[in-house]
Amino acid sequence: MNYHRDGFMRADANGGGSANYEPNSLNGPVQRAAFDEPPWRITGDAARYDHRDDNDQSMQAGNPIAILTIGIATMLALVLLQLITVGP
């Protein structure tokens, strides 16, 4: 089962304004375990990774700034400010 829309030669109502994504709060489609792929045998069991378990993607961008000293961070901020206001 899939929820693809706007396919080639689509001649029906095309789902109208209903949600075709998940998660949603509009009583749209939900993920069903019956359609999950079985684990693969490699050197252990492998299955789909649930991307919702580790949802801290903004931390990666902040890590380089967090390790800077106050002096270096101030110098970096001044250089960036000059680049933004004056240009290279």
C-alpha positions as CSV (number, residue, x, y, z in Angstrom):
1,M,0.0,0.0,0.0
2,N,1.3,3.5,-0.7
3,Y,0.0,7.0,-0.6
4,H,1.6,8.5,-3.7
5,R,-0.4,11.3,-5.3
6,D,-0.4,13.2,-8.5
7,G,0.7,10.1,-10.5
8,F,0.7,9.8,-14.2
9,M,-2.8,10.0,-15.7
10,R,-4.5,10.5,-12.4
11,A,-8.2,10.9,-13.1
12,D,-9.9,10.7,-9.7
13,A,-10.2,13.1,-6.8
14,N,-6.5,12.4,-5.9
15,G,-7.2,12.3,-2.2
16,G,-8.6,15.8,-2.1
17,G,-7.2,17.8,0.8
18,S,-6.6,14.8,3.0
19,A,-3.2,14.2,4.6
20,N,-1.0,11.8,2.9
21,Y,1.9,11.9,5.3
22,E,2.7,10.4,8.7
23,P,2.8,11.5,11.5
24,N,-0.2,13.7,11.2
25,S,-3.0,15.0,13.4
26,L,-5.7,14.7,10.7
27,N,-6.6,11.0,10.9
28,G,-4.5,10.3,7.9
29,P,-2.3,7.3,7.2
30,V,-0.3,5.7,10.0
31,Q,2.6,3.4,9.9
32,R,1.6,-0.3,10.2
33,A,3.9,-3.0,11.4
34,A,2.3,-5.5,9.1
35,F,4.1,-3.8,6.2
36,D,7.6,-3.6,7.8
37,E,10.4,-5.4,6.1
38,P,11.7,-8.4,8.0
39,P,15.2,-8.0,9.6
40,W,18.1,-8.9,7.4
41,R,20.8,-11.3,8.5
42,I,24.2,-9.7,8.0
43,T,26.6,-10.2,10.9
44,G,23.7,-9.6,13.2
45,D,20.1,-8.5,12.9
46,A,19.4,-5.3,11.0
47,A,16.0,-3.5,10.7
48,R,14.8,0.0,9.8
49,Y,16.2,2.8,12.0
50,D,13.6,4.9,13.7
51,H,14.8,8.4,13.1
52,R,12.5,9.7,15.9
53,D,14.6,8.1,18.6
54,D,17.5,10.6,18.3
55,N,16.0,13.9,17.2
56,D,18.7,16.3,18.3
57,Q,20.0,17.4,14.9
58,S,20.8,21.0,15.9
59,M,23.5,19.9,18.4
60,Q,25.9,19.1,15.5
61,A,26.0,22.7,14.4
62,G,26.6,24.0,17.9
63,N,29.4,21.7,18.8
64,P,32.3,23.6,17.1
65,I,31.2,26.9,18.7
66,A,30.8,25.2,22.2
67,I,34.5,24.3,22.3
68,L,35.8,27.8,21.5
69,T,37.3,30.0,24.2
70,I,35.6,33.3,24.9
71,G,38.4,35.3,23.1
72,I,38.3,33.1,20.0
73,A,34.5,33.2,19.9
74,T,34.5,37.0,20.2
75,M,37.0,37.3,17.4
76,L,34.9,34.9,15.2
77,A,31.8,37.0,15.9
78,L,33.6,40.2,15.0
79,V,34.9,38.8,11.7
80,L,31.4,37.4,10.8
81,L,29.8,40.8,11.7
82,Q,32.3,42.6,9.4
83,L,31.7,40.1,6.6
84,I,27.9,40.6,6.9
85,T,28.0,44.4,7.1
86,V,31.0,45.4,5.0
87,G,31.7,42.4,2.8
88,P,34.9,40.5,2.0
